[in-house]
Amino acid sequence: MSDTSNKENIKNSVQTDINEKGEKAETPDANAGKHADPVHRLTKIVLGIVAFLFIWYVSADRLAPWTDQARVQAYIVPIVPQVSGVIKRIDVVQDQEVQVGDELLQIEKSDYELAVQKAESELEIAGQNIGAGTANVVTAQAKLVEAQANLNHYEVQSKRVFEVEKKGVVSKSDGDKARAAIAQAKAQVDSARSELEKAKRQLGKKGADNPQIRAAIAALKQAQLDLSRTTITAPSHGGITNLQIDIGHYANAGTPVMTFIEVDNIWIQANLRENSIANVKVGNTVDIALDVAPGRIFKGTVSSLGFAVGSASDSAIGDVATIEGSSGWLRDAQRFPVTITFDDNSARGYRRLGGQADVQFYTGNNWIVNALGWIWIRVLSWLSYVY
């Protein structure tokens, strides 16, 4: 009995050890399951965020598009002399702000002052020539009157000769002489009349309507205009850049000597993808984040939408269109320019030609998408501190 009891005790002990080892062996698996739950939850969260961002991207791309392909634009005016000459004075420096009418430079004006004096003299000479022309007309008119009087005299005298010629009192040769005298007198009248017309044509119209006077006045105006063009002034409010000349430089008419940038008319050109521009309309409001002003948002309005862009397939009339080949699953999206004007002058001092910007468009009353876009553009603005 004792042996049997011992065997049962040993068996129970072994069974107990096996159970304890089994419980210990199951414990790591249970812990492993407990550790796997946070990962599973995190995966679900990440997938949810990705799905949310995807939905937001698709909807925002249509309802509240955003682009970082935007730059500050302004009118560029090359300063081009209209007369040639040596530069005598330069009144501005690189990157200087100027107001309308401010003098930029001056070209040596002595040659143009002489041209004005010469034109004034030619106008006086033209007036004197008009006086001489008037005298010629008077002389030609007098010769015509004289020739007409001689013709009348010969016609009266010849009439008597012709009467007595018919009666046979005088010979036929006397009649022929009378007829020749009349013909000669008529020729003299025609010649005098031609001289009078010639003198009148040379004289032209009277006063300022005379061609010679008008030509002389036009020459004087041109000389005065060229003289005034020796001083070049700023066309409007703006700034000077690309100034690479100095005193003594010979300025050629038609060749730029510096560049003027207008600062009162500045806008943003934002290039939107073709599939993002569908809902954008003129008058839509936008938020603008300039890289030069991190953390600040400026308000703007869509003023125009580009309706055409160039492509590689464009060709001149008469040529054959060429098509560029492309490969890959997706083609590059076409972009169209959208012009945006600033609503106020709060960005003055930050608007530099060529400066980069991020633009957030708001195309309607989609408050959820608009709110996310509002947050997004401000995050990008603060990130400008970093890059």
Secondary structure by P-SEA (a helix, b strand, c coil): caaaaaaaaaaaaaaaaaaaaaaaaaaaaaaaaaaaaaaaaaaaaaaaaaaaaaaaaaaaaccbbbbccbbbbbbbbccccccccccccccccccccccccccccccccaaaaaaaaaaaaaaaaaaaaaaaaaaaaaaaaaaaaaaaaaaaaaaaaaaaaaaaaaaccccaaaaaaaaaaaaaaaaaaaaaaaaaaaaaaaacccccccaaaaaaaaaaaaaaaaaaacbbbbccbbbbcccccccccccccccccbbbbbccbbbbbbbbcccccccccccccbbbbbcccccbbbbbbbccccccccccccccccbbbbbbbbbcccccbbbbbbbbbbccccccccccccccbbbbbbcccaaaaaaaaaaaaaaaaaacccc
